[in-house]
Amino acid sequence: QVQLAESGGGVVQAGGSLKLSCAVSGERLGGRTMAWFRQAPGEEREFVAAIYWDGTVSDYAESGRGRFAISRDDAKNIVLLQINSLVPEDTAIYSCAAMKPYLQMIEYSPFEYVYWGQGTQVTVSS
Protein backbone atom coordinates (compact mmCIF):
# COMPACT_ATOMS: atom_id res chain seq x y z
CA GLN A 1 0.00 0.00 0.00
CA VAL A 2 1.43 3.35 -1.05
CA GLN A 3 1.26 6.11 1.53
CA LEU A 4 1.91 9.80 0.99
CA ALA A 5 2.68 12.26 3.77
CA GLU A 6 2.98 16.00 3.18
CA SER A 7 4.87 18.48 5.32
CA GLY A 8 6.23 21.99 5.10
CA GLY A 9 3.05 24.04 5.23
CA GLY A 10 2.60 27.00 7.52
CA VAL A 11 1.69 30.65 7.83
CA VAL A 12 3.72 33.02 5.70
CA GLN A 13 3.45 36.64 4.69
CA ALA A 14 2.64 37.59 1.12
CA GLY A 15 5.79 37.60 -0.97
CA GLY A 16 7.36 34.82 1.07
CA SER A 17 8.28 31.27 0.09
CA LEU A 18 7.62 27.74 1.25
CA LYS A 19 8.93 24.34 0.28
CA LEU A 20 6.43 21.52 0.62
CA SER A 21 7.56 17.93 0.83
CA CYS A 22 5.71 14.70 0.08
CA ALA A 23 7.26 11.57 1.53
CA VAL A 24 6.31 8.34 -0.20
CA SER A 25 6.30 5.01 1.60
CA GLY A 26 5.22 1.51 0.69
CA GLU A 27 7.10 1.39 -2.61
CA ARG A 28 9.95 3.02 -4.45
CA LEU A 29 8.89 6.39 -5.85
CA GLY A 30 10.21 5.89 -9.35
CA GLY A 31 7.55 4.94 -11.89
CA ARG A 32 4.60 7.17 -11.04
CA THR A 33 3.64 10.62 -12.24
CA MET A 34 3.29 12.71 -9.10
CA ALA A 35 1.24 15.85 -8.64
CA TRP A 36 0.26 18.53 -6.18
CA PHE A 37 -3.30 19.75 -5.84
CA ARG A 38 -4.78 22.35 -3.53
CA GLN A 39 -8.18 23.06 -2.10
CA ALA A 40 -9.27 26.33 -0.56
CA PRO A 41 -12.31 26.52 1.75
CA GLY A 42 -15.53 26.26 -0.25
CA GLU A 43 -13.64 25.59 -3.47
CA GLU A 44 -13.05 22.56 -5.65
CA ARG A 45 -9.73 20.77 -5.51
CA GLU A 46 -7.51 22.20 -8.24
CA PHE A 47 -4.38 21.09 -10.03
CA VAL A 48 -1.16 22.86 -9.04
CA ALA A 49 1.76 20.98 -10.62
CA ALA A 50 2.83 17.55 -11.80
CA ILE A 51 5.99 15.76 -12.85
CA TYR A 52 6.43 12.69 -15.05
CA TRP A 53 7.36 9.34 -13.56
CA ASP A 54 10.87 9.79 -14.97
CA GLY A 55 11.18 13.48 -14.11
CA THR A 56 11.59 14.57 -17.73
CA VAL A 57 8.41 16.64 -18.00
CA SER A 58 6.55 18.87 -15.58
CA ASP A 59 3.61 21.19 -15.90
CA TYR A 60 1.92 23.85 -13.81
CA ALA A 61 -1.39 25.56 -13.38
CA GLU A 62 -1.39 29.00 -14.96
CA SER A 63 -1.75 30.61 -11.52
CA GLY A 64 1.53 29.10 -10.40
CA ARG A 65 3.61 29.24 -13.56
CA GLY A 66 6.87 31.00 -12.81
CA ARG A 67 6.31 30.82 -9.05
CA PHE A 68 5.99 27.08 -8.40
CA ALA A 69 8.64 24.43 -9.02
CA ILE A 70 8.00 20.71 -8.65
CA SER A 71 10.84 18.24 -8.33
CA ARG A 72 11.37 14.66 -7.27
CA ASP A 73 14.18 12.79 -5.59
CA ASP A 74 13.56 9.14 -6.21
CA ALA A 75 16.55 8.11 -4.12
CA LYS A 76 14.97 9.79 -1.07
CA ASN A 77 11.42 8.88 -2.11
CA ILE A 78 10.18 12.45 -1.90
CA VAL A 79 8.44 14.97 -4.13
CA LEU A 80 8.97 18.67 -3.48
CA LEU A 81 7.00 21.79 -4.33
CA GLN A 82 8.81 25.10 -4.04
CA ILE A 83 6.38 28.03 -3.87
CA ASN A 84 7.73 31.55 -4.26
CA SER A 85 6.14 34.98 -4.26
CA LEU A 86 3.17 33.71 -2.27
CA VAL A 87 -0.10 35.62 -2.50
CA PRO A 88 -3.18 35.33 -0.25
CA GLU A 89 -4.97 33.46 -3.05
CA ASP A 90 -2.48 30.61 -2.56
CA THR A 91 -4.05 29.87 0.83
CA ALA A 92 -5.30 26.29 0.72
CA ILE A 93 -4.64 22.74 1.81
CA TYR A 94 -1.95 21.32 -0.49
CA SER A 95 -2.01 17.59 -1.17
CA CYS A 96 0.28 15.35 -3.16
CA ALA A 97 -1.06 12.55 -5.31
CA ALA A 98 0.23 9.61 -7.33
CA MET A 99 -0.99 8.16 -10.60
CA LYS A 100 -0.94 4.52 -11.66
CA PRO A 101 2.62 3.50 -12.53
CA TYR A 102 4.45 4.06 -15.84
CA LEU A 103 1.88 6.29 -17.52
CA GLN A 104 3.70 8.74 -19.76
CA MET A 105 1.24 11.54 -19.20
CA ILE A 106 0.17 14.31 -16.85
CA GLU A 107 -3.44 14.35 -15.80
CA TYR A 108 -5.08 17.51 -14.51
CA SER A 109 -8.16 15.93 -12.97
CA PRO A 110 -7.87 14.67 -9.38
CA PHE A 111 -9.96 11.63 -10.38
CA GLU A 112 -7.00 10.24 -12.36
CA TYR A 113 -4.85 9.89 -9.22
CA VAL A 114 -4.99 6.76 -7.15
CA TYR A 115 -3.11 7.68 -3.96
CA TRP A 116 -3.41 10.83 -1.86
CA GLY A 117 -1.82 12.32 1.19
CA GLN A 118 -3.70 14.05 3.99
CA GLY A 119 -2.52 17.49 2.97
CA THR A 120 -0.64 20.36 4.55
CA GLN A 121 -2.14 23.78 5.24
CA VAL A 122 -0.62 26.84 3.60
CA THR A 123 -1.87 30.20 4.84
CA VAL A 124 -0.67 33.43 3.27
CA SER A 125 -1.30 36.64 5.18
CA SER A 126 -1.51 39.99 3.42
C-alpha positions, 0 to 999 in steps of 0.5 A, a space after each residue: 500500500 502506497 502512503 503519501 505524507 505531506 509536510 512543510 506548510 505554515 503561515 507566511 506573509 505575502 511575498 514569502 516562500 515555502 517548500 512543501 515535501 511529500 514523503 512516499 512510503 510503501 514502494 519506491 517512488 520511481 515509476 509514477 507521475 506525481 502531482 500537487 493539488 490544492 483546495 481552498 475553503 468552499 472551493 473545488 480541488 484544483 491542479 497545481 503541478 505535476 511531474 512525469 514518472 521519470 522526471 523529464 516533463 513537468 507542468 503547472 497551473 497558470 496561476 503558479 507558472 513562474 512561481 511554483 517548481 516541482 521536483 522529485 528525488 527518487 533516491 529519497 522517495 520524496 516529491 517537493 514543491 517550491 512556492 515563491 512569491 506567495 499571495 493570499 490566493 495561494 491559501 489552501 490545503 496542499 495535497 500530493 497525489 500519485 498516478 498509476 505507474 508508468 503512464 507517460 502523461 500528466 493528468 489535470 483531474 484529481 480523479 486520475 490519481 490513485 493515492 493521496 496524502 492528507 494534505 498540509 495547510 498553507 496560509 498566506 497573510 496579506 
